[in-house]
Amino acid sequence: MILWETFINGFSKVNLGILYTLLGDFEKAKDVLDQRWLILYVSIYMFGIWDSYRTTVDLNKQYILADREDAPLLNIKMGSWDTNYLDKRKPWVALMWSLLFPGLGQLYQHNVITGFFIFLYTVAICYFGHILPAIHLSMTGNFVQAKNMLNMQWTIYLPSIYFFIIYDSYVSAIEKNKLFEKEMSKYLRLKYQNKNFKYPI
């Protein structure tokens, strides 16, 4: 979905339209938008909103059922990408890694495929947006040259992906910690709680 949105956004020039709208240049915003691709962008945008809402409702229902049934959790999963296991993670560490570079917070939590995808996607944004050379020019005081170097169609992708990934890594760590505590509680209840034990009178 992210790659399709990037593809359609690139051809319809939505990011440039947003930029010129924020700058108050509405005529330039209208001129830069490619209407042949814009309708496709609107449809995928609306589908993304509907699908995320529908999926969230379905997942919440599944969670309630699993919680009531005291369903077992998969403690460890060995795959070709990684050995993933249920363990406590520090949310602030995940947040700091994501602040350093998007995707690292997900890798810290052993979400290898998601982490590598976000990492490579951010590298592509930085490369095509000429963000790192612009940062270098800004640090040397060449602000006009840095501004001219940026490809704003790509650069505008960065804030949305950056802040979302920071939020996602932090919240994911908290939710995984809740699962760990629930599984630990169940394990102790089943293995160490003797049902036949009676307090002495």
Secondary structure, DSSP 8 states (H G I E B T S, - for coil): -HHHHHHHHHHHTHHHHHHHHHTT-HHHHHHH--HHHHHHHHHHHHHHHHHHHHHHHHHHHHHHHHHHHT-----EEE-SS-EEE-----HHHHHHHHHHSTTHHHHHTT-HHHHHHHHHHHHHHHHHTTHHHHHHHHHTT-HHHHHHH--HHHHTHHHHHHHHHHHHHHHHHHHHHHHHHHHHHHHHHHHH--TT-----
